[in-house]
Amino acid sequence: MTKQVLVLMILLCVAPVCLVAQKADVAFVAGASFTSDSNVRVVCTTSPCFIPVDGLPALHSDHRVFLEGTFGVRLFDAKLASVHLELPIAGIPSQALRFGGSSPFDHLSSLYVTPAIKVKFLPSATFSPWGSVGGGVAHFSPDSAASTNKGALQFGGGVDIKTNIPLLGFRAELRDFLTGDPHFAPISTFPLTGESGLHRHNVLLGGGIVLRF
């Protein structure tokens, strides 16, 4: 429920800006996600504590399809390049979590909301490459543990492709949402904890359509 309320609030705030700006676009993108492995350890809360002598293998998040909607408003156009304010909202549903080749012990859903500045090159051309940098929040929801909010950095790039159809274009992009580790479900009665700091790469590679206003 929290994720739906957050997305609705963002849509209500951004939509009026897009309508007034008249130089705005909305992109809908889908593709594949690639998440870096996490080094986790067992936290003992009981005695005796039975921890694997060699430690735990890296925790792997399976690849999943991601969905993303991005709102963009042009702030400045210098012909050779333009500057845009954008709001990418991306989600990865139900990634399986596993140690090595073992069976999944939990599933994790992720939502990323990261306002950003985008610089587009040759904005009037048929093919317009761009780069984006921003930051915001990541919301992680495991099936078997409490939800976690983490800070997120977003950086990426892509290309927008114009068509002969009014208002319609296409987009190919690659984004990385860099976050900390969420709370992972426990193994038996032993909780798991990840590393501190921004080190978890959530790379999204995909394409979709762009509607220009």
C-alpha positions in Angstrom: 0.0 0.0 0.0 2.9 2.4 0.8 4.3 2.1 -2.7 0.9 2.9 -4.3 0.4 6.0 -2.2 3.9 7.2 -2.9 3.5 6.9 -6.7 0.1 8.6 -6.6 1.4 11.6 -4.7 4.3 12.0 -7.1 1.9 11.8 -10.1 -0.3 14.5 -8.6 2.7 16.8 -8.0 4.3 16.3 -11.4 1.3 16.2 -13.7 0.4 20.0 -13.4 4.1 21.0 -14.1 4.1 18.9 -17.2 0.9 20.4 -18.5 2.0 24.0 -17.9 5.5 23.5 -19.3 4.3 22.5 -22.8 7.8 21.2 -23.5 7.5 17.9 -21.6 7.6 14.2 -22.3 6.5 11.0 -20.6 8.4 7.7 -21.3 7.3 4.2 -20.6 10.2 1.7 -20.6 10.5 -2.0 -19.8 13.5 -4.3 -19.9 15.9 -6.5 -17.9 17.4 -5.9 -14.5 20.8 -6.9 -13.3 21.6 -6.6 -9.6 25.0 -7.0 -8.0 25.6 -9.7 -5.4 25.6 -8.7 -1.7 28.0 -9.9 1.0 25.9 -10.7 4.1 26.7 -12.1 7.5 24.6 -13.8 10.2 23.8 -11.8 13.3 23.8 -14.1 16.4 21.0 -13.3 18.9 21.1 -16.6 20.8 23.7 -18.8 22.5 25.2 -21.1 21.3 25.4 -19.6 17.8 25.9 -21.9 14.9 27.5 -19.9 12.1 29.1 -21.6 9.0 32.8 -21.8 9.6 33.6 -20.5 6.0 30.9 -17.8 6.2 28.1 -17.4 3.8 28.4 -17.2 0.0 27.4 -14.0 -1.8 23.7 -13.4 -1.9 22.4 -13.3 -5.5 19.3 -11.5 -6.8 17.9 -13.1 -9.9 17.3 -11.2 -13.1 13.8 -9.9 -13.5 11.8 -7.7 -15.9 11.6 -4.0 -14.7 8.9 -1.4 -15.5 9.7 2.3 -15.5 7.8 5.6 -16.1 9.7 8.9 -16.5 8.3 12.4 -16.5 10.6 15.0 -18.1 10.3 18.8 -18.4 12.7 20.9 -20.5 14.4 23.7 -18.6 16.7 25.2 -21.2 17.5 24.6 -24.9 20.8 25.7 -26.5 20.1 23.9 -29.8 23.2 21.7 -29.5 22.1 20.6 -26.1 19.1 20.9 -23.8 18.7 20.6 -20.0 15.7 18.7 -18.5 14.3 18.0 -15.1 13.1 14.4 -15.0 11.6 12.0 -12.5 12.2 8.3 -13.2 10.0 5.9 -11.2 11.2 2.3 -11.7 10.1 -1.0 -10.2 11.4 -4.6 -10.1 8.8 -7.1 -8.9 9.6 -10.2 -6.9 13.4 -10.9 -7.5 14.3 -14.3 -6.1 17.1 -14.2 -3.5 19.5 -17.1 -3.2 22.9 -18.2 -2.1 24.9 -19.5 -5.0 23.0 -22.1 -6.8 20.7 -22.9 -3.9 16.9 -22.6 -4.0 15.4 -19.1 -3.3 14.9 -18.4 0.4 12.9 -15.2 -0.2 11.7 -12.7 -2.9 12.3 -9.0 -3.0 10.4 -6.2 -4.8 12.0 -2.8 -5.3 10.8 0.7 -6.2 13.1 3.6 -7.1 12.1 7.3 -7.2 15.0 9.5 -8.1 14.6 13.1 -9.4 17.4 13.9 -11.8 18.9 16.4 -14.3 19.2 15.1 -17.8 21.3 16.7 -20.6 20.2 15.8 -24.1 22.5 16.4 -27.1 21.2 17.4 -30.5 17.6 17.6 -29.2 16.1 18.4 -32.6 17.8 15.5 -34.4 16.3 12.2 -35.2 18.7 10.5 -32.8 19.3 12.4 -29.5 21.7 10.9 -27.0 21.4 11.9 -23.4 22.8 11.4 -19.9 21.1 11.6 -16.5 22.2 12.0 -12.9 20.0 12.2 -9.8 19.2 10.9 -6.4 16.2 9.9 -4.3 14.9 6.9 -2.4 14.6 3.1 -2.9 11.9 1.1 -1.2 12.6 -2.6 -0.8 9.8 -5.1 0.2 10.9 -8.6 0.9 8.2 -11.3 1.3 9.6 -12.5 4.7 11.1 -9.4 6.3 10.3 -5.7 7.1 10.3 -3.2 4.3 13.4 -0.9 4.0 13.9 2.6 2.6 17.4 3.4 1.4 19.0 6.4 -0.3 19.6 5.9 -4.0 21.8 7.5 -6.6 20.8 7.2 -10.2 23.0 7.7 -13.3 22.6 6.5 -16.8 22.1 7.4 -20.4 20.4 6.5 -23.6 19.0 7.8 -26.9 15.7 9.2 -27.9 14.5 8.5 -31.4 12.0 10.7 -33.2 9.4 9.4 -35.6 7.1 10.9 -38.3 4.1 10.3 -36.0 3.3 13.5 -34.0 4.1 13.3 -30.3 5.4 9.7 -30.5 9.0 8.6 -30.2 11.1 5.7 -28.9 13.8 5.4 -26.2 16.6 3.0 -25.4 18.3 3.5 -22.1 20.6 2.1 -19.4 20.3 3.2 -15.8 22.0 2.2 -12.6 20.3 2.8 -9.2 23.0 2.6 -6.6 21.7 1.8 -3.1 22.6 0.1 0.2 21.5 -3.4 1.1 17.8 -3.8 2.2 16.8 -5.9 5.2 17.0 -9.6 4.2 14.9 -12.4 5.6 16.5 -14.5 8.4 17.9 -18.0 7.9 16.1 -20.0 10.6 16.3 -17.8 13.7 19.5 -16.0 12.7 19.0 -12.5 11.1 21.1 -11.5 8.1 22.7 -8.1 7.7 24.4 -6.6 4.6 27.2 -4.1 4.1 26.8 -0.4 4.9 27.1 2.4 2.3 26.1 2.6 -1.3 27.4 -0.5 -3.1 24.3 -2.4 -4.4 24.1 -1.8 -8.2 20.6 -2.2 -9.7 21.2 -1.9 -13.4 18.2 -1.6 -15.7 18.5 -2.0 -19.5 15.5 -1.5 -21.7 13.5 0.4 -24.2 10.0 1.8 -24.8 8.0 4.7 -26.1 8.1 8.5 -25.5 5.1 10.8 -25.7 6.0 14.5 -26.2 3.9 17.5 -25.3 
